[in-house]
């Protein structure tokens, strides 16, 4: 009796990982444009909705000013698994 796998084997990305991003990363221009859309709300509903309570307006402001390291620091100080947040955040 022959058994077959219910799913095909994974396709590997150029880095050799079987995990592929669904969307390509934003360019610097696209990231700045998106960051400039933030309204910096007083009550920041995005922060209240975030299960890790990352200071979203702060890291967005840093992206809009080109401070990418500061932005990453803000995210990673609140959540050391911050790289996964962008992949699962519904907002």
ZIPEWO-V933748 format. One record per residue. N is the residue number from 1. RES is the residue in three letters. SS is DSSP state (hx for helix, st for strand, lp for the rest). OMEGA is omega as a letter, one per 40 degrees, with the letter a starting at -180 (none if undefined). Layout:
N & RES & SS & OMEGA
N & RES & SS & OMEGA
//
This chain:
1 & UNK & lp & a
2 & UNK & lp & i
3 & UNK & lp & i
4 & UNK & lp & i
5 & UNK & lp & a
6 & UNK & lp & i
7 & UNK & lp & i
8 & UNK & lp & i
9 & UNK & lp & a
10 & UNK & lp & i
11 & UNK & lp & a
12 & UNK & lp & i
13 & UNK & lp & i
14 & UNK & lp & i
15 & UNK & lp & a
16 & UNK & lp & a
17 & UNK & lp & i
18 & UNK & lp & a
19 & UNK & lp & a
20 & UNK & lp & i
21 & UNK & lp & i
22 & UNK & lp & a
23 & UNK & lp & i
24 & UNK & lp & i
25 & UNK & lp & i
26 & UNK & lp & i
27 & UNK & lp & i
28 & UNK & hx & i
29 & UNK & hx & a
30 & UNK & hx & i
31 & UNK & hx & i
32 & UNK & hx & i
33 & UNK & hx & i
34 & UNK & hx & i
35 & UNK & hx & i
36 & UNK & lp & i
37 & UNK & lp & a
38 & UNK & lp & a
39 & UNK & lp & a
40 & UNK & lp & a
41 & UNK & lp & i
42 & UNK & lp & a
43 & UNK & lp & i
44 & UNK & lp & i
45 & UNK & hx & i
46 & UNK & hx & i
47 & UNK & hx & i
48 & UNK & hx & i
49 & UNK & hx & a
50 & UNK & lp & a
51 & UNK & lp & i
52 & UNK & lp & i
53 & UNK & lp & i
54 & UNK & lp & i
55 & UNK & lp & a
56 & UNK & hx & i
57 & UNK & hx & i
58 & UNK & hx & a
59 & UNK & hx & i
60 & UNK & hx & i
61 & UNK & hx & i
62 & UNK & hx & i
63 & UNK & hx & a
64 & UNK & hx & i
65 & UNK & lp & i
66 & UNK & lp & a
67 & UNK & lp & a
68 & UNK & hx & i
69 & UNK & hx & i
70 & UNK & hx & i
71 & UNK & hx & i
72 & UNK & hx & i
73 & UNK & hx & i
74 & UNK & hx & i
75 & UNK & hx & a
76 & UNK & hx & i
77 & UNK & hx & i
78 & UNK & hx & a
79 & UNK & lp & a
80 & UNK & lp & i
81 & UNK & lp & a
82 & UNK & hx & i
83 & UNK & hx & i
84 & UNK & hx & a
85 & UNK & hx & a
86 & UNK & hx & a
87 & UNK & hx & a
88 & UNK & hx & a
89 & UNK & lp & a
90 & UNK & lp & a
91 & UNK & lp & none
//
